[in-house]
Amino acid sequence: MSGQNNIRSAQRGTTEVPWIRWTLTGIALVFMFLFLVLPLAAVFTEALRKGWDAYREALKEPDAWAAIRLTLLTAAVAVPLNLTFGIAAAWAIAKYEFKGKSFLTTLIDLPFSVSPVVAGLIYVLVFGAQGWFGPWLAEHDIKIVFAVPGIILATIFVTFPFIARELIPLMQAQGNDEEQAAQVLGATGWQTFWYVTLPNIQWGLIYGVILCNARAMGEFGAVSVVSGHIRGQTNTMPLHVEILYNEYQSVAAFAVASLLALLALVTLAIKSVAEWRMERELKALAELPPERPIPALGAAVGGLH
């Protein structure tokens, strides 16, 4: 009887009364509606305020197409480079012990603590006309700042923590047992990575790539500093929206902004699917009997033959 009383008292201590739960849920929903749903609805409403024809014309305008192409190009270059760096850095930090490991981890977090505007100014200081390498670059007719290479470099800087930071705790939690077992069975380093490590981190990797891509397409501060705001050449979509809005072309500005918002919603949907699949796989691995062989390790052994 006393045990039942203890259980009931514990439940009362850890479970809120219904009105508190409903109040907290209501506050969360009101907050999301006011600061997420309502602004998104306003963007699409303003973009379509003058009808579909005006919306299409705003997106068909040459400068808008140039901004869209540059945004996609920047993401297409920055994300694969960050993918390579993120996997390499996560592998080194999670699987090995070496001097400077904590320093490397701190460097990965640097873009989270440095303002994107400051990052852009750093690139101007290094590669600008009066910068450290400016005279040499001008002598060889190489343009980095106020050109596409500077935009890509600034985007890489602000986005490179996302993939590494997603993979490091995941790899650390998984440990080295499967990789060591594969190597004992004769797997090469590439086979170990392809058949053992990659299947274990695939959904975390996809999640990190999605976040990295979203930030790359939406980056404003660092890109604004290094772009030079040259219409049709160095303006990404966020910069083009700013220019249109400052010129009182609100419909065109909201049209381009709605395209960015649409890309963000697609990214959110893919992110939700990746999270669901990752949680499902982790739950399946946790329920795997100890005596049952690990599927990834079996694939690695099969890959040797």
C-alpha positions in Angstrom: 0.0 0.0 0.0 2.8 2.4 0.9 4.4 1.5 -2.5 1.3 2.6 -4.3 1.2 5.8 -2.4 4.8 6.5 -3.3 4.0 5.9 -7.0 1.0 8.2 -6.8 3.0 10.9 -5.1 5.8 10.6 -7.6 3.3 10.9 -10.5 1.7 13.9 -8.9 5.2 15.4 -8.5 6.2 14.9 -12.1 2.8 15.4 -13.9 1.3 18.8 -14.3 -2.4 19.4 -13.8 -4.4 19.7 -17.1 -4.9 23.4 -17.0 -1.2 24.1 -16.7 -0.5 21.8 -19.7 -3.2 23.5 -21.8 -1.9 26.9 -20.8 1.7 26.2 -21.7 0.5 24.6 -25.0 -1.7 27.6 -25.8 1.2 30.0 -25.1 3.5 28.0 -27.4 0.9 27.9 -30.2 0.1 31.6 -29.9 3.8 32.4 -30.0 4.3 30.2 -33.1 1.3 31.8 -34.8 2.4 35.4 -34.2 6.1 35.0 -35.0 6.2 32.1 -37.5 2.9 31.5 -39.3 1.7 35.1 -39.5 4.9 36.5 -41.0 5.0 33.6 -43.6 1.4 34.3 -44.5 2.1 38.0 -44.8 5.0 37.3 -47.2 2.9 35.2 -49.6 -0.1 37.6 -49.3 2.1 40.6 -50.2 3.8 38.7 -53.0 0.4 37.9 -54.6 -1.2 41.2 -53.8 -1.2 42.3 -57.5 -2.0 38.9 -58.9 -0.1 36.0 -60.4 1.0 38.0 -63.5 2.9 40.6 -61.3 4.3 37.7 -59.3 5.6 35.9 -62.3 7.0 39.1 -63.8 9.0 39.8 -60.6 10.6 36.4 -60.7 11.2 36.5 -64.5 13.1 39.8 -64.2 16.8 39.3 -65.3 18.3 40.6 -62.0 16.0 38.3 -60.0 17.1 35.3 -62.1 20.7 36.3 -61.7 20.2 36.4 -57.9 18.5 33.0 -57.9 21.3 31.4 -60.0 24.0 32.9 -57.8 22.3 31.7 -54.6 22.0 28.2 -56.0 25.6 28.2 -57.3 26.9 29.4 -53.9 25.0 26.6 -52.1 26.1 24.0 -54.7 29.7 24.9 -54.0 29.6 25.6 -50.3 27.6 22.5 -49.2 29.8 19.8 -50.8 32.9 21.4 -49.4 31.4 21.6 -45.9 30.2 18.1 -46.3 33.8 16.9 -47.0 35.2 19.0 -44.1 32.4 18.0 -41.7 32.9 14.3 -42.3 36.7 14.5 -42.0 36.6 16.7 -38.8 33.9 14.6 -37.2 35.8 11.4 -38.0 39.1 12.8 -36.5 37.5 14.2 -33.4 35.2 11.3 -32.6 37.5 8.4 -33.5 41.0 9.5 -32.6 42.9 11.1 -29.7 45.5 13.7 -30.7 47.0 17.0 -29.5 45.0 20.0 -30.4 41.7 18.1 -30.4 39.9 20.6 -28.1 41.4 23.5 -30.1 40.0 22.0 -33.4 36.6 21.6 -31.7 36.7 25.3 -30.6 37.6 26.4 -34.2 34.6 24.5 -35.6 32.4 26.5 -33.2 34.0 29.9 -34.2 31.4 30.9 -36.8 28.7 30.5 -34.2 30.3 33.1 -31.9 31.6 35.5 -34.6 29.1 37.9 -36.3 28.7 37.2 -40.0 29.4 40.9 -40.7 32.7 40.5 -38.9 33.5 37.4 -41.0 32.8 39.4 -44.2 35.1 42.2 -43.0 37.8 39.7 -42.3 37.7 38.6 -46.0 37.8 42.2 -47.1 40.8 42.7 -44.9 42.6 39.7 -46.3 41.5 39.8 -50.0 40.4 43.4 -50.5 42.2 46.0 -52.7 44.0 47.4 -49.6 44.2 44.0 -47.9 47.0 41.6 -47.2 46.9 39.9 -50.6 45.0 42.7 -52.4 48.0 44.0 -54.4 49.1 40.5 -55.5 45.6 39.6 -56.5 45.2 42.8 -58.5 48.6 42.3 -60.2 47.4 38.8 -61.4 43.9 40.0 -62.2 42.2 37.8 -59.6 39.0 39.0 -58.1 37.8 37.6 -54.8 36.1 40.4 -52.9 33.1 42.0 -54.7 33.0 38.9 -56.9 31.5 35.4 -56.8 34.6 33.7 -55.1 34.3 36.1 -52.1 30.6 35.3 -51.7 31.3 31.5 -51.8 34.2 31.9 -49.2 32.0 33.9 -46.9 29.2 31.4 -47.2 31.6 28.5 -46.5 32.8 30.2 -43.3 29.4 30.8 -41.8 28.1 27.4 -42.7 30.9 24.9 -42.0 30.0 24.1 -38.4 26.6 22.7 -39.2 27.6 19.3 -40.7 30.5 18.7 -38.3 28.5 19.7 -35.2 25.7 17.3 -36.2 28.1 14.3 -36.8 30.5 14.7 -33.9 28.1 13.7 -31.0 26.5 11.0 -33.2 29.9 9.4 -34.0 31.1 9.7 -30.4 27.9 8.0 -29.1 28.4 5.1 -31.6 32.0 4.5 -30.6 34.7 2.6 -32.5 33.6 -1.0 -31.9 32.1 -1.7 -35.4 35.0 0.0 -37.3 37.5 -2.0 -35.3 35.6 -5.3 -35.9 35.5 -4.5 -39.6 39.2 -3.9 -39.8 39.9 -7.1 -37.8 37.9 -8.9 -40.5 40.1 -7.4 -43.2 38.1 -4.4 -44.4 40.1 -1.5 -45.8 39.6 2.0 -44.5 37.3 2.9 -47.5 35.3 -0.3 -47.0 35.0 0.4 -43.3 33.7 4.0 -44.0 31.4 3.0 -46.8 29.8 -0.1 -45.3 30.0 0.6 -41.5 30.4 4.3 -40.7 28.3 5.9 -43.4 25.1 3.7 -42.9 25.3 4.6 -39.2 25.5 8.4 -39.7 23.5 8.7 -42.9 20.4 10.4 -41.4 22.5 12.7 -39.2 24.5 13.6 -42.3 21.4 14.4 -44.3 20.1 16.5 -41.4 23.4 18.5 -41.2 23.4 19.0 -45.0 19.9 20.3 -44.9 20.7 22.8 -42.2 23.9 23.8 -44.0 22.1 24.3 -47.3 19.3 26.4 -45.6 21.9 28.7 -44.1 23.9 29.0 -47.3 20.8 30.1 -49.3 19.6 32.5 -46.6 22.9 34.1 -45.5 22.9 37.9 -45.6 25.4 39.5 -43.3 28.7 38.1 -44.5 27.6 38.0 -48.1 26.4 41.7 -47.9 29.9 42.8 -46.9 31.9 41.0 -49.6 29.4 41.2 -52.5 29.7 44.8 -53.5 25.9 44.8 -54.3 26.4 44.7 -58.0 23.0 44.1 -59.5 22.8 41.1 -61.8 26.3 39.9 -60.8 27.0 39.7 -57.0 23.5 39.9 -55.5 22.1 36.7 -53.9 18.4 36.4 -53.3 18.5 38.0 -49.7 20.5 40.9 -51.1 18.2 41.3 -54.1 15.1 41.4 -51.7 16.8 44.2 -49.7 17.5 46.3 -52.8 13.9 45.8 -54.2 12.4 46.8 -50.8 14.6 49.9 -50.5 13.5 50.9 -53.9 9.8 50.6 -52.8 9.2 47.6 -55.2 7.4 45.8 -52.5 5.6 43.2 -54.7 8.8 42.2 -56.4 10.6 42.1 -53.1 8.0 39.9 -51.5 7.9 37.7 -54.6 11.6 36.8 -54.3 11.2 36.6 -50.5 8.3 34.1 -51.0 10.6 31.9 -53.1 13.1 31.9 -50.3 10.4 31.1 -47.8 9.2 28.3 -50.1 12.7 26.8 -50.2 12.8 27.1 -46.4 9.5 25.2 -46.1 10.7 22.4 -48.4 13.9 22.3 -46.3 11.8 22.0 -43.1 9.8 19.2 -44.6 12.9 17.2 -45.6 14.5 18.0 -42.2 11.4 16.5 -40.4 11.6 13.4 -42.5 15.3 13.0 -41.8 14.7 13.5 -38.0 11.9 10.9 -38.1 14.0 8.3 -39.9 17.0 9.0 -37.7 15.0 8.5 -34.5 13.4 5.3 -36.0 16.8 3.8 -36.8 18.3 4.7 -33.4 15.3 3.1 -31.7 15.7 0.0 -33.9 19.4 -0.2 -33.0 18.7 0.2 -29.3 16.2 -2.7 -29.5 18.6 -5.0 -31.3 19.5 -8.1 -29.3 23.1 -8.3 -28.2 23.7 -11.7 -29.9 22.3 -10.5 -33.2 24.9 -9.5 -35.8 25.0 -5.8 -36.7 23.6 -5.3 -40.3 26.2 -2.7 -41.3 29.1 -4.9 -40.1 27.6 -7.8 -42.1 27.5 -5.6 -45.2 31.1 -4.7 -44.7 32.1 -8.3 -44.5 30.1 -9.0 -47.6 31.8 -6.2 -49.3 35.2 -7.9 -48.9 34.1 -10.8 -51.1 
